[in-house]
Amino acid sequence: MSNQENEKQLQALLKQTLAPVKNTELQRDLWPQMLRRLDAQPLRVPWFDWALAALTAAALLFFPGTIPALFYHL
Amino acid sequence: MELLQRFAAGDLEAFEALFRQHQKEVYAWVVRIVRDSGIAEDLTVETFWRIYRFRARFDPAGNFRAWARRIATNVALDHLRHARRETELSDDYPSPTGGDPALRSELRSQIKQAFLELPAKYRIVATLALIEDEPYNDIAEAAGISPALVKIRVFRAVRILRKKLNSLGVEASAT
């Protein structure tokens, strides 16, 4: 049996078992669900912000002389 | 500023407008893959969540519809990968009543089981190509692969299914 015949035969068998989805209409507006999803996201600090904070803290610890300069620039 | 530019810049109102324009289409695509209306609703929201998260990667000169469908396909694929061993096929879309009466319920359940056990990447193309009669080119565009690869995956899915059914003593000619 050729590949094409093979495929057709199995396709017929599948279609008798699993009907194509006919009702593809969305029954309700999903925007309220979407808004809940957007609101539910916790505030996440990017890793590079943490790295920057760690670098700053280390710099202040090892070079306390930079503290006045930091205050000057704030 | 154009809607797509505003969306890419993070404007929530622009996102809402796009959501309302495309939610039905995204749902209709996803429900044909996962065959469960409740899951399809959740995956539609997940799709738009990813769309919103990755908005900066979207080119406002590009095709939003195609981009959304590609993301929806990936979301559905992720769902099939994770849910494959946990869930049965939904009864939302039962077997056609007009089918061959000779196709016994035991045989149907064997075919369903064999289909459910297909690897997700084959199951998604088999569902769209063999059950939903979706053109290979459309499947390829949505899945981000070439039409030739879609054809190969359909061929492999058929081969796996036939092998599984043969091992269960089921011949395709049983129809």
gemmi code that builds the backbone of each chain (N, CA, C; Angstrom):
import gemmi

chains = {
    "A": [
        ("MET", (0.848, -1.208, 0.000), (0.000, 0.000, 0.000), (0.881, 1.256, 0.000)),
        ("SER", (0.553, 2.269, -0.826), (1.384, 3.462, -0.885), (1.190, 4.300, 0.375)),
        ("ASN", (2.163, 5.221, 0.603), (2.070, 6.085, 1.784), (0.792, 6.909, 1.786)),
        ("GLN", (0.429, 7.371, 0.563), (-0.759, 8.221, 0.455), (-2.040, 7.440, 0.802)),
        ("GLU", (-2.112, 6.215, 0.316), (-3.282, 5.377, 0.623), (-3.325, 5.065, 2.116)),
        ("ASN", (-2.154, 4.780, 2.627), (-1.997, 4.503, 4.054), (-2.539, 5.661, 4.893)),
        ("GLU", (-2.120, 6.865, 4.489), (-2.522, 8.076, 5.210), (-4.032, 8.288, 5.103)),
        ("LYS", (-4.569, 8.114, 3.893), (-6.016, 8.316, 3.676), (-6.838, 7.343, 4.524)),
        ("GLN", (-6.371, 6.105, 4.565), (-7.108, 5.077, 5.298), (-7.117, 5.386, 6.800)),
        ("LEU", (-5.967, 5.779, 7.298), (-5.884, 6.097, 8.721), (-6.650, 7.384, 9.034)),
        ("GLN", (-6.632, 8.322, 8.084), (-7.371, 9.575, 8.270), (-8.868, 9.274, 8.401)),
        ("ALA", (-9.365, 8.378, 7.562), (-10.788, 8.010, 7.615), (-11.123, 7.380, 8.967)),
        ("LEU", (-10.223, 6.547, 9.433), (-10.416, 5.874, 10.727), (-10.417, 6.902, 11.863)),
        ("LEU", (-9.480, 7.846, 11.781), (-9.400, 8.884, 12.812), (-10.639, 9.757, 12.834)),
        ("LYS", (-11.117, 10.105, 11.618), (-12.281, 10.994, 11.538), (-13.547, 10.324, 12.053)),
        ("GLN", (-13.582, 8.990, 11.990), (-14.736, 8.286, 12.546), (-14.653, 8.227, 14.066)),
        ("THR", (-13.459, 8.434, 14.580), (-13.259, 8.363, 16.031), (-13.275, 9.745, 16.666)),
        ("LEU", (-12.605, 10.686, 16.016), (-12.505, 12.045, 16.553), (-13.091, 13.020, 15.536)),
        ("ALA", (-14.230, 13.571, 15.862), (-14.894, 14.489, 14.926), (-14.129, 15.802, 14.832)),
        ("PRO", (-14.090, 16.407, 13.639), (-13.521, 17.760, 13.570), (-14.334, 18.692, 14.474)),
        ("VAL", (-13.672, 19.651, 15.101), (-14.362, 20.565, 16.011), (-15.236, 21.507, 15.190)),
        ("LYS", (-16.539, 21.453, 15.454), (-17.450, 22.300, 14.660), (-17.706, 23.630, 15.347)),
        ("ASN", (-17.931, 23.580, 16.652), (-18.236, 24.825, 17.352), (-16.950, 25.485, 17.854)),
        ("THR", (-16.452, 26.415, 17.059), (-15.222, 27.097, 17.451), (-15.512, 28.529, 17.920)),
        ("GLU", (-16.804, 28.802, 18.167), (-17.198, 30.149, 18.624), (-16.829, 30.341, 20.088)),
        ("LEU", (-16.197, 31.458, 20.382), (-15.894, 31.793, 21.773), (-17.190, 32.252, 22.439)),
        ("GLN", (-17.523, 31.646, 23.581), (-18.827, 31.905, 24.203), (-18.843, 33.141, 25.100)),
        ("ARG", (-17.682, 33.647, 25.488), (-17.663, 34.816, 26.376), (-16.414, 35.641, 26.129)),
        ("ASP", (-16.492, 36.884, 26.579), (-15.353, 37.779, 26.443), (-14.293, 37.386, 27.476)),
        ("LEU", (-13.065, 37.195, 27.033), (-12.017, 36.750, 27.952), (-11.197, 37.907, 28.542)),
        ("TRP", (-11.574, 39.148, 28.205), (-10.775, 40.284, 28.690), (-10.740, 40.370, 30.228)),
        ("PRO", (-11.888, 40.160, 30.934), (-11.792, 40.194, 32.402), (-10.795, 39.168, 32.951)),
        ("GLN", (-10.760, 37.973, 32.356), (-9.810, 36.931, 32.763), (-8.369, 37.389, 32.474)),
        ("MET", (-8.223, 38.062, 31.329), (-6.904, 38.565, 30.936), (-6.415, 39.618, 31.941)),
        ("LEU", (-7.343, 40.502, 32.340), (-6.973, 41.547, 33.295), (-6.543, 40.950, 34.625)),
        ("ARG", (-7.269, 39.892, 35.063), (-6.891, 39.219, 36.315), (-5.487, 38.632, 36.200)),
        ("ARG", (-5.215, 38.084, 35.020), (-3.893, 37.484, 34.789), (-2.803, 38.552, 34.834)),
        ("LEU", (-3.108, 39.707, 34.235), (-2.126, 40.799, 34.231), (-1.895, 41.319, 35.651)),
        ("ASP", (-2.990, 41.418, 36.427), (-2.877, 41.935, 37.800), (-2.185, 40.960, 38.731)),
        ("ALA", (-2.324, 39.681, 38.412), (-1.802, 38.652, 39.332), (-0.296, 38.513, 39.278)),
        ("GLN", (0.333, 39.122, 38.297), (1.776, 38.947, 38.178), (2.504, 39.667, 39.302)),
        ("PRO", (3.284, 38.936, 40.109), (4.017, 39.592, 41.186), (5.109, 40.498, 40.621)),
        ("LEU", (5.462, 41.496, 41.413), (6.521, 42.409, 40.991), (7.844, 41.652, 40.999)),
        ("ARG", (8.466, 41.536, 39.857), (9.730, 40.791, 39.786), (10.857, 41.737, 39.440)),
        ("VAL", (11.867, 41.693, 40.288), (13.026, 42.552, 40.047), (13.983, 41.798, 39.138)),
        ("PRO", (14.371, 42.388, 37.993), (15.294, 41.700, 37.082), (16.622, 41.404, 37.766)),
        ("TRP", (17.292, 40.333, 37.319), (18.536, 39.898, 37.962), (19.622, 40.968, 37.888)),
        ("PHE", (19.620, 41.740, 36.788), (20.693, 42.731, 36.665), (20.518, 43.884, 37.656)),
        ("ASP", (19.248, 44.123, 38.094), (19.036, 45.133, 39.143), (19.642, 44.668, 40.460)),
        ("TRP", (19.442, 43.362, 40.747), (20.043, 42.798, 41.961), (21.578, 42.863, 41.864)),
        ("ALA", (22.118, 42.561, 40.689), (23.572, 42.581, 40.498), (24.109, 44.004, 40.702)),
        ("LEU", (23.374, 44.983, 40.173), (23.788, 46.385, 40.310), (23.771, 46.802, 41.782)),
        ("ALA", (22.720, 46.396, 42.494), (22.619, 46.738, 43.920), (23.757, 46.090, 44.707)),
        ("ALA", (24.083, 44.845, 44.355), (25.164, 44.138, 45.052), (26.501, 44.817, 44.784)),
        ("LEU", (26.715, 45.212, 43.533), (27.968, 45.902, 43.173), (28.091, 47.215, 43.927)),
        ("THR", (27.000, 47.962, 43.998), (27.015, 49.244, 44.694), (27.335, 49.034, 46.175)),
        ("ALA", (26.650, 48.027, 46.771), (26.879, 47.747, 48.200), (28.340, 47.361, 48.442)),
        ("ALA", (28.890, 46.515, 47.533), (30.285, 46.080, 47.679), (31.227, 47.260, 47.537)),
        ("ALA", (30.943, 48.133, 46.590), (31.792, 49.312, 46.361), (31.790, 50.202, 47.601)),
        ("LEU", (30.610, 50.396, 48.193), (30.515, 51.256, 49.384), (31.247, 50.624, 50.573)),
        ("LEU", (31.187, 49.281, 50.641), (31.835, 48.572, 51.750), (33.360, 48.638, 51.645)),
        ("PHE", (33.852, 48.384, 50.446), (35.312, 48.338, 50.267), (35.931, 49.709, 50.025)),
        ("PHE", (35.145, 50.637, 49.535), (35.655, 51.995, 49.279), (34.727, 53.013, 49.936)),
        ("PRO", (34.769, 53.121, 51.285), (33.849, 54.038, 51.980), (34.024, 55.499, 51.559)),
        ("GLY", (35.218, 55.783, 51.008), (35.463, 57.149, 50.549), (34.537, 57.584, 49.426)),
        ("THR", (33.906, 56.624, 48.775), (33.016, 56.984, 47.651), (31.622, 57.413, 48.144)),
        ("ILE", (31.358, 57.220, 49.461), (30.012, 57.524, 49.977), (29.665, 59.029, 49.791)),
        ("PRO", (30.588, 59.946, 50.161), (30.243, 61.378, 49.933), (29.994, 61.674, 48.453)),
        ("ALA", (30.804, 61.019, 47.586), (30.610, 61.259, 46.144), (29.239, 60.763, 45.696)),
        ("LEU", (28.819, 59.613, 46.264), (27.500, 59.060, 45.917), (26.403, 60.025, 46.353)),
        ("PHE", (26.520, 60.533, 47.597), (25.498, 61.472, 48.100), (25.462, 62.730, 47.245)),
        ("TYR", (26.662, 63.147, 46.820), (26.742, 64.358, 45.998), (25.955, 64.173, 44.688)),
        ("HIS", (26.055, 62.939, 44.132), (25.386, 62.686, 42.836), (23.908, 62.348, 42.980)),
        ("LEU", (23.463, 62.041, 44.182), (22.037, 61.679, 44.366), (21.151, 62.931, 44.321)),
    ],
    "B": [
        ("MET", (-0.202, 57.726, 16.791), (0.618, 56.530, 16.596), (-0.288, 55.336, 16.255)),
        ("GLU", (0.182, 54.479, 15.387), (-0.593, 53.295, 15.000), (-0.796, 52.353, 16.187)),
        ("LEU", (-1.884, 51.571, 16.108), (-2.230, 50.644, 17.191), (-1.076, 49.684, 17.521)),
        ("LEU", (-0.484, 49.097, 16.474), (0.577, 48.109, 16.704), (1.827, 48.751, 17.307)),
        ("GLN", (2.078, 49.985, 16.926), (3.241, 50.696, 17.504), (2.982, 50.987, 18.978)),
        ("ARG", (1.749, 51.400, 19.268), (1.399, 51.705, 20.659), (1.477, 50.429, 21.503)),
        ("PHE", (1.016, 49.306, 20.920), (1.073, 48.027, 21.639), (2.529, 47.664, 21.933)),
        ("ALA", (3.373, 47.773, 20.909), (4.782, 47.405, 21.074), (5.477, 48.299, 22.107)),
        ("ALA", (4.937, 49.511, 22.257), (5.522, 50.436, 23.234), (4.963, 50.194, 24.637)),
        ("GLY", (4.030, 49.247, 24.761), (3.524, 48.886, 26.094), (2.216, 49.533, 26.491)),
        ("ASP", (1.508, 50.123, 25.530), (0.225, 50.778, 25.815), (-0.848, 49.703, 26.082)),
        ("LEU", (-1.410, 49.713, 27.306), (-2.381, 48.684, 27.695), (-3.684, 48.810, 26.903)),
        ("GLU", (-4.057, 50.051, 26.582), (-5.299, 50.237, 25.806), (-5.152, 49.650, 24.404)),
        ("ALA", (-3.979, 49.805, 23.843), (-3.730, 49.231, 22.504), (-3.768, 47.709, 22.585)),
        ("PHE", (-3.211, 47.181, 23.671), (-3.240, 45.723, 23.875), (-4.683, 45.240, 23.998)),
        ("GLU", (-5.491, 45.978, 24.752), (-6.901, 45.587, 24.913), (-7.614, 45.578, 23.556)),
        ("ALA", (-7.335, 46.590, 22.750), (-7.970, 46.662, 21.421), (-7.574, 45.445, 20.578)),
        ("LEU", (-6.287, 45.094, 20.635), (-5.819, 43.929, 19.865), (-6.405, 42.629, 20.424)),
        ("PHE", (-6.501, 42.570, 21.740), (-7.085, 41.384, 22.386), (-8.514, 41.186, 21.897)),
        ("ARG", (-9.278, 42.273, 21.914), (-10.693, 42.165, 21.507), (-10.829, 41.832, 20.016)),
        ("GLN", (-9.891, 42.313, 19.231), (-9.930, 42.017, 17.781), (-9.602, 40.556, 17.479)),
        ("HIS", (-8.700, 39.984, 18.267), (-8.137, 38.673, 17.889), (-8.484, 37.514, 18.809)),
        ("GLN", (-9.165, 37.770, 19.934), (-9.395, 36.682, 20.894), (-10.215, 35.535, 20.283)),
        ("LYS", (-11.213, 35.878, 19.472), (-12.061, 34.823, 18.885), (-11.261, 33.924, 17.949)),
        ("GLU", (-10.419, 34.574, 17.171), (-9.628, 33.821, 16.192), (-8.590, 32.920, 16.879)),
        ("VAL", (-7.962, 33.469, 17.911), (-6.973, 32.675, 18.646), (-7.666, 31.491, 19.317)),
        ("TYR", (-8.821, 31.762, 19.944), (-9.577, 30.678, 20.609), (-9.952, 29.600, 19.589)),
        ("ALA", (-10.457, 30.039, 18.436), (-10.912, 29.082, 17.410), (-9.762, 28.183, 16.945)),
        ("TRP", (-8.574, 28.743, 16.897), (-7.399, 27.956, 16.479), (-7.010, 26.958, 17.584)),
        ("VAL", (-6.973, 27.465, 18.809), (-6.523, 26.626, 19.929), (-7.519, 25.505, 20.214)),
        ("VAL", (-8.811, 25.811, 20.137), (-9.804, 24.782, 20.492), (-9.763, 23.611, 19.502)),
        ("ARG", (-9.347, 23.880, 18.286), (-9.241, 22.796, 17.304), (-8.042, 21.895, 17.615)),
        ("ILE", (-7.076, 22.418, 18.325), (-5.908, 21.611, 18.689), (-6.169, 20.835, 19.982)),
        ("VAL", (-6.698, 21.536, 21.012), (-6.824, 20.868, 22.318), (-8.185, 20.202, 22.519)),
        ("ARG", (-9.187, 20.582, 21.700), (-10.500, 19.928, 21.697), (-11.198, 19.981, 23.057)),
        ("ASP", (-11.024, 21.100, 23.764), (-11.692, 21.284, 25.051), (-11.896, 22.791, 25.220)),
        ("SER", (-13.171, 23.212, 25.330), (-13.460, 24.649, 25.329), (-12.865, 25.367, 26.548)),
        ("GLY", (-12.927, 24.715, 27.725), (-12.396, 25.346, 28.936), (-10.892, 25.535, 28.861)),
        ("ILE", (-10.208, 24.476, 28.433), (-8.741, 24.555, 28.301), (-8.381, 25.583, 27.233)),
        ("ALA", (-9.157, 25.591, 26.144), (-8.870, 26.543, 25.052), (-9.013, 27.988, 25.536)),
        ("GLU", (-9.981, 28.251, 26.412), (-10.123, 29.616, 26.962), (-8.891, 29.988, 27.778)),
        ("ASP", (-8.465, 29.061, 28.644), (-7.273, 29.329, 29.468), (-6.041, 29.544, 28.589)),
        ("LEU", (-5.914, 28.726, 27.541), (-4.731, 28.843, 26.680), (-4.785, 30.112, 25.827)),
        ("THR", (-5.997, 30.577, 25.540), (-6.127, 31.846, 24.805), (-5.593, 32.987, 25.674)),
        ("VAL", (-5.960, 32.966, 26.955), (-5.462, 33.990, 27.879), (-3.934, 33.863, 28.025)),
        ("GLU", (-3.449, 32.640, 28.126), (-1.997, 32.412, 28.230), (-1.279, 32.947, 26.983)),
        ("THR", (-1.903, 32.711, 25.813), (-1.326, 33.209, 24.557), (-1.171, 34.725, 24.602)),
        ("PHE", (-2.244, 35.411, 25.023), (-2.178, 36.875, 25.047), (-1.252, 37.380, 26.154)),
        ("TRP", (-1.134, 36.584, 27.212), (-0.182, 36.968, 28.265), (1.241, 36.954, 27.697)),
        ("ARG", (1.545, 35.902, 26.910), (2.878, 35.835, 26.288), (3.044, 36.953, 25.264)),
        ("ILE", (1.976, 37.227, 24.532), (2.017, 38.315, 23.535), (2.372, 39.632, 24.233)),
        ("TYR", (1.716, 39.867, 25.378), (1.967, 41.108, 26.110), (3.397, 41.140, 26.675)),
        ("ARG", (3.829, 39.998, 27.191), (5.171, 39.932, 27.773), (6.259, 40.172, 26.733)),
        ("PHE", (6.038, 39.624, 25.547), (7.078, 39.709, 24.512), (6.780, 40.799, 23.480)),
        ("ARG", (5.987, 41.788, 23.887), (5.571, 42.847, 22.954), (6.763, 43.577, 22.340)),
        ("ALA", (7.845, 43.697, 23.109), (9.003, 44.442, 22.601), (9.650, 43.720, 21.416)),
        ("ARG", (9.405, 42.394, 21.310), (9.999, 41.632, 20.195), (9.170, 41.740, 18.925)),
        ("PHE", (7.954, 42.300, 19.052), (7.080, 42.371, 17.878), (7.446, 43.569, 17.011)),
        ("ASP", (7.555, 43.301, 15.728), (7.829, 44.382, 14.775), (6.490, 44.987, 14.354)),
        ("PRO", (6.230, 46.257, 14.694), (4.928, 46.857, 14.362), (4.604, 46.840, 12.867)),
        ("ALA", (5.625, 46.648, 12.036), (5.374, 46.562, 10.588), (4.958, 45.135, 10.203)),
        ("GLY", (5.054, 44.219, 11.163), (4.769, 42.802, 10.871), (3.291, 42.452, 10.958)),
        ("ASN", (3.027, 41.156, 10.823), (1.648, 40.651, 10.800), (1.280, 40.136, 12.201)),
        ("PHE", (0.439, 40.914, 12.901), (0.090, 40.550, 14.277), (-0.672, 39.232, 14.317)),
        ("ARG", (-1.564, 39.030, 13.368), (-2.392, 37.819, 13.333), (-1.517, 36.559, 13.253)),
        ("ALA", (-0.549, 36.606, 12.333), (0.348, 35.446, 12.160), (1.202, 35.236, 13.403)),
        ("TRP", (1.660, 36.336, 13.994), (2.494, 36.257, 15.206), (1.686, 35.647, 16.358)),
        ("ALA", (0.444, 36.108, 16.498), (-0.430, 35.602, 17.566), (-0.717, 34.117, 17.357)),
        ("ARG", (-0.931, 33.721, 16.118), (-1.228, 32.308, 15.848), (-0.013, 31.431, 16.145)),
        ("ARG", (1.167, 31.944, 15.833), (2.393, 31.181, 16.114), (2.556, 30.984, 17.622)),
        ("ILE", (2.305, 32.054, 18.377), (2.416, 31.949, 19.842), (1.340, 30.995, 20.374)),
        ("ALA", (0.131, 31.108, 19.842), (-0.964, 30.224, 20.277), (-0.608, 28.760, 20.020)),
        ("THR", (0.027, 28.495, 18.893), (0.425, 27.119, 18.560), (1.463, 26.608, 19.553)),
        ("ASN", (2.419, 27.477, 19.913), (3.431, 27.082, 20.903), (2.808, 26.832, 22.271)),
        ("VAL", (1.840, 27.683, 22.624), (1.157, 27.511, 23.918), (0.402, 26.172, 23.921)),
        ("ALA", (-0.289, 25.879, 22.829), (-1.040, 24.617, 22.733), (-0.087, 23.427, 22.762)),
        ("LEU", (1.052, 23.581, 22.098), (2.053, 22.506, 22.070), (2.591, 22.250, 23.485)),
        ("ASP", (2.885, 23.320, 24.211), (3.349, 23.176, 25.606), (2.291, 22.450, 26.432)),
        ("HIS", (1.033, 22.823, 26.192), (-0.051, 22.173, 26.946), (-0.093, 20.677, 26.627)),
        ("LEU", (-0.009, 20.324, 25.355), (-0.062, 18.901, 24.974), (1.110, 18.139, 25.580)),
        ("ARG", (2.283, 18.787, 25.614), (3.466, 18.125, 26.184), (3.264, 17.812, 27.663)),
        ("HIS", (2.702, 18.773, 28.403), (2.580, 18.595, 29.846), (1.344, 17.803, 30.244)),
        ("ALA", (0.298, 17.902, 29.442), (-0.963, 17.263, 29.838), (-1.111, 15.877, 29.237)),
        ("ARG", (-0.186, 15.509, 28.363), (-0.312, 14.270, 27.587), (-0.567, 13.048, 28.452)),
        ("ARG", (0.190, 12.914, 29.526), (0.061, 11.708, 30.333), (-0.988, 11.837, 31.418)),
        ("GLU", (-1.509, 13.061, 31.597), (-2.427, 13.265, 32.716), (-3.889, 13.250, 32.312)),
        ("THR", (-4.172, 13.684, 31.077), (-5.582, 13.848, 30.727), (-5.988, 12.978, 29.541)),
        ("GLU", (-7.235, 12.650, 29.538), (-7.832, 11.958, 28.401), (-8.328, 13.012, 27.426)),
        ("LEU", (-8.637, 12.592, 26.225), (-9.246, 13.522, 25.281), (-10.604, 13.931, 25.823)),
        ("SER", (-10.923, 15.195, 25.682), (-12.168, 15.708, 26.243), (-13.396, 15.147, 25.522)),
        ("ASP", (-14.507, 15.173, 26.243), (-15.767, 14.761, 25.626), (-16.486, 15.948, 25.013)),
        ("ASP", (-15.843, 17.121, 24.993), (-16.470, 18.298, 24.399), (-16.848, 18.028, 22.943)),
        ("TYR", (-16.001, 17.270, 22.286), (-16.219, 16.998, 20.868), (-16.194, 15.497, 20.644)),
        ("PRO", (-17.323, 14.834, 20.963), (-17.345, 13.374, 20.893), (-17.303, 12.861, 19.469)),
        ("SER", (-17.208, 11.552, 19.365), (-17.138, 10.919, 18.055), (-18.378, 11.256, 17.230)),
        ("PRO", (-18.228, 11.365, 15.914), (-19.380, 11.702, 15.085), (-20.425, 10.596, 15.139)),
        ("THR", (-21.699, 11.000, 15.258), (-22.751, 9.991, 15.392), (-22.998, 9.276, 14.075)),
        ("GLY", (-22.662, 9.967, 12.988), (-22.921, 9.376, 11.678), (-21.842, 8.416, 11.214)),
        ("GLY", (-20.906, 8.085, 12.136), (-19.796, 7.224, 11.754), (-20.241, 5.801, 11.495)),
        ("ASP", (-19.268, 5.028, 11.076), (-19.553, 3.637, 10.771), (-19.951, 2.894, 12.049)),
        ("PRO", (-21.175, 2.295, 12.090), (-21.584, 1.608, 13.313), (-20.708, 0.393, 13.617)),
        ("ALA", (-20.034, -0.057, 12.552), (-19.187, -1.230, 12.756), (-17.938, -0.885, 13.586)),
        ("LEU", (-17.662, 0.425, 13.664), (-16.484, 0.841, 14.422), (-16.853, 0.798, 15.908)),
        ("ARG", (-16.556, -0.299, 16.529), (-17.010, -0.542, 17.888), (-16.396, 0.468, 18.871)),
        ("SER", (-17.093, 0.595, 20.010), (-16.621, 1.580, 20.984), (-15.239, 1.197, 21.509)),
        ("GLU", (-14.976, -0.088, 21.604), (-13.660, -0.535, 22.076), (-12.569, -0.101, 21.086)),
        ("LEU", (-12.908, -0.241, 19.814), (-11.963, 0.160, 18.767), (-11.732, 1.665, 18.814)),
        ("ARG", (-12.834, 2.415, 19.005), (-12.697, 3.875, 19.114), (-11.764, 4.242, 20.265)),
        ("SER", (-11.956, 3.589, 21.392), (-11.127, 3.960, 22.551), (-9.670, 3.572, 22.308)),
        ("GLN", (-9.439, 2.487, 21.564), (-8.053, 2.103, 21.246), (-7.408, 3.141, 20.331)),
        ("ILE", (-8.192, 3.614, 19.369), (-7.660, 4.623, 18.435), (-7.389, 5.927, 19.190)),
        ("LYS", (-8.336, 6.308, 20.064), (-8.148, 7.528, 20.863), (-6.895, 7.422, 21.711)),
        ("GLN", (-6.718, 6.274, 22.336), (-5.577, 6.068, 23.210), (-4.265, 6.156, 22.414)),
        ("ALA", (-4.258, 5.520, 21.247), (-3.064, 5.555, 20.407), (-2.765, 6.989, 19.982)),
        ("PHE", (-3.808, 7.744, 19.687), (-3.647, 9.136, 19.258), (-3.106, 9.990, 20.401)),
        ("LEU", (-3.655, 9.724, 21.593), (-3.252, 10.467, 22.792), (-1.782, 10.231, 23.130)),
        ("GLU", (-1.291, 9.061, 22.766), (0.084, 8.715, 23.099), (1.107, 9.225, 22.073)),
        ("LEU", (0.620, 9.842, 21.017), (1.563, 10.408, 20.035), (2.384, 11.505, 20.692)),
        ("PRO", (3.661, 11.629, 20.347), (4.425, 12.782, 20.842), (3.722, 14.082, 20.427)),
        ("ALA", (3.780, 15.080, 21.317), (3.002, 16.315, 21.111), (3.242, 16.956, 19.737)),
        ("LYS", (4.502, 16.971, 19.288), (4.788, 17.650, 18.008), (4.154, 16.922, 16.822)),
        ("TYR", (3.945, 15.605, 16.959), (3.264, 14.867, 15.894), (1.757, 14.972, 16.047)),
        ("ARG", (1.315, 14.974, 17.314), (-0.132, 15.020, 17.563), (-0.730, 16.331, 17.062)),
        ("ILE", (0.014, 17.421, 17.235), (-0.518, 18.726, 16.836), (-0.692, 18.794, 15.307)),
        ("VAL", (0.289, 18.305, 14.568), (0.151, 18.353, 13.097), (-0.867, 17.315, 12.619)),
        ("ALA", (-0.920, 16.167, 13.300), (-1.886, 15.137, 12.908), (-3.313, 15.634, 13.147)),
        ("THR", (-3.517, 16.315, 14.270), (-4.848, 16.856, 14.572), (-5.269, 17.858, 13.495)),
        ("LEU", (-4.357, 18.783, 13.212), (-4.709, 19.849, 12.266), (-4.822, 19.335, 10.826)),
        ("ALA", (-3.911, 18.447, 10.443), (-3.904, 17.994, 9.042), (-4.925, 16.888, 8.779)),
        ("LEU", (-4.980, 15.893, 9.654), (-5.803, 14.714, 9.362), (-7.239, 14.848, 9.851)),
        ("ILE", (-7.435, 15.539, 10.985), (-8.804, 15.660, 11.521), (-9.447, 16.977, 11.085)),
        ("GLU", (-8.687, 18.065, 11.192), (-9.263, 19.379, 10.878), (-9.082, 19.793, 9.416)),
        ("ASP", (-8.372, 18.993, 8.640), (-8.155, 19.281, 7.213), (-7.541, 20.661, 6.965)),
        ("GLU", (-6.671, 21.060, 7.841), (-6.008, 22.360, 7.682), (-4.899, 22.211, 6.641)),
        ("PRO", (-4.776, 23.174, 5.709), (-3.702, 23.056, 4.701), (-2.309, 23.026, 5.342)),
        ("TYR", (-1.421, 22.240, 4.749), (-0.055, 22.100, 5.272), (0.645, 23.456, 5.414)),
        ("ASN", (0.412, 24.342, 4.459), (1.087, 25.640, 4.508), (0.668, 26.442, 5.741)),
        ("ASP", (-0.633, 26.377, 6.067), (-1.121, 27.121, 7.241), (-0.558, 26.532, 8.525)),
        ("ILE", (-0.479, 25.190, 8.567), (0.080, 24.531, 9.756), (1.546, 24.919, 9.893)),
        ("ALA", (2.241, 24.908, 8.763), (3.673, 25.245, 8.770), (3.896, 26.659, 9.292)),
        ("GLU", (3.089, 27.589, 8.806), (3.248, 28.987, 9.225), (2.984, 29.128, 10.728)),
        ("ALA", (1.941, 28.442, 11.195), (1.571, 28.548, 12.617), (2.601, 27.887, 13.519)),
        ("ALA", (3.187, 26.801, 13.032), (4.141, 26.059, 13.869), (5.570, 26.562, 13.691)),
        ("GLY", (5.778, 27.444, 12.739), (7.122, 27.975, 12.504), (8.062, 26.946, 11.901)),
        ("ILE", (7.517, 26.043, 11.098), (8.346, 25.032, 10.417), (7.983, 25.047, 8.932)),
        ("SER", (8.741, 24.304, 8.130), (8.477, 24.306, 6.696), (7.319, 23.355, 6.366)),
        ("PRO", (6.613, 23.590, 5.252), (5.552, 22.650, 4.840), (6.091, 21.229, 4.651)),
        ("ALA", (7.358, 21.126, 4.213), (7.944, 19.793, 4.032), (8.061, 19.069, 5.370)),
        ("LEU", (8.404, 19.833, 6.410), (8.528, 19.212, 7.744), (7.151, 18.817, 8.289)),
        ("VAL", (6.145, 19.615, 7.948), (4.772, 19.246, 8.359), (4.423, 17.903, 7.725)),
        ("LYS", (4.738, 17.774, 6.454), (4.435, 16.538, 5.729), (5.157, 15.345, 6.371)),
        ("ILE", (6.411, 15.576, 6.725), (7.203, 14.506, 7.357), (6.578, 14.113, 8.695)),
        ("ARG", (6.160, 15.126, 9.457), (5.585, 14.824, 10.783), (4.249, 14.091, 10.656)),
        ("VAL", (3.463, 14.469, 9.653), (2.190, 13.758, 9.437), (2.492, 12.307, 9.070)),
        ("PHE", (3.464, 12.128, 8.195), (3.852, 10.777, 7.768), (4.302, 9.942, 8.964)),
        ("ARG", (5.129, 10.574, 9.828), (5.624, 9.838, 11.006), (4.483, 9.541, 11.988)),
        ("ALA", (3.570, 10.499, 12.134), (2.421, 10.281, 13.035), (1.586, 9.110, 12.542)),
        ("VAL", (1.363, 9.062, 11.235), (0.590, 7.960, 10.646), (1.304, 6.638, 10.885)),
        ("ARG", (2.624, 6.654, 10.703), (3.407, 5.423, 10.885), (3.342, 4.944, 12.345)),
        ("ILE", (3.478, 5.893, 13.281), (3.426, 5.526, 14.703), (2.034, 4.983, 15.055)),
        ("LEU", (1.006, 5.684, 14.566), (-0.367, 5.258, 14.859), (-0.632, 3.858, 14.312)),
        ("ARG", (-0.209, 3.656, 13.075), (-0.452, 2.347, 12.450), (0.270, 1.239, 13.229)),
        ("LYS", (1.491, 1.543, 13.647), (2.272, 0.558, 14.398), (1.582, 0.224, 15.724)),
        ("LYS", (1.130, 1.280, 16.420), (0.455, 1.074, 17.706), (-0.826, 0.270, 17.508)),
        ("LEU", (-1.587, 0.644, 16.482), (-2.871, -0.044, 16.250), (-2.631, -1.494, 15.841)),
        ("ASN", (-1.607, -1.695, 15.032), (-1.288, -3.082, 14.634), (-0.909, -3.918, 15.849)),
        ("SER", (-0.161, -3.278, 16.779), (0.251, -4.030, 17.971), (-0.950, -4.363, 18.852)),
        ("LEU", (-2.024, -3.571, 18.688), (-3.250, -3.850, 19.451), (-4.181, -4.792, 18.681)),
        ("GLY", (-3.718, -5.192, 17.508), (-4.529, -6.095, 16.696), (-5.586, -5.380, 15.881)),
        ("VAL", (-5.414, -4.053, 15.695), (-6.388, -3.270, 14.927), (-5.819, -2.997, 13.546)),
        ("GLU", (-6.574, -3.303, 12.520), (-6.166, -2.986, 11.155), (-6.960, -1.771, 10.702)),
        ("ALA", (-6.315, -0.853, 9.958), (-7.042, 0.325, 9.460), (-8.212, -0.086, 8.586)),
        ("SER", (-8.111, -1.256, 7.991), (-9.200, -1.721, 7.131), (-10.419, -2.139, 7.945)),
        ("ALA", (-10.306, -2.047, 9.312), (-11.449, -2.368, 10.175), (-12.607, -1.424, 9.964)),
        ("THR", (-12.356, -0.255, 9.291), (-13.413, 0.696, 8.999), (-14.328, 0.106, 7.954)),
    ],
}
model = gemmi.Model(1)
for chain_id, residues in chains.items():
    chain = gemmi.Chain(chain_id)
    for i, (resn, *xyz) in enumerate(residues, 1):
        res = gemmi.Residue()
        res.name, res.seqid = resn, gemmi.SeqId(i, " ")
        for name, pos in zip(("N", "CA", "C"), xyz):
            atom = gemmi.Atom()
            atom.name, atom.element = name, gemmi.Element(name[0])
            atom.pos, atom.b_iso = gemmi.Position(*pos), 0.0
            res.add_atom(atom)
        chain.add_residue(res)
    model.add_chain(chain)
structure = gemmi.Structure()
structure.add_model(model)
structure.setup_entities()
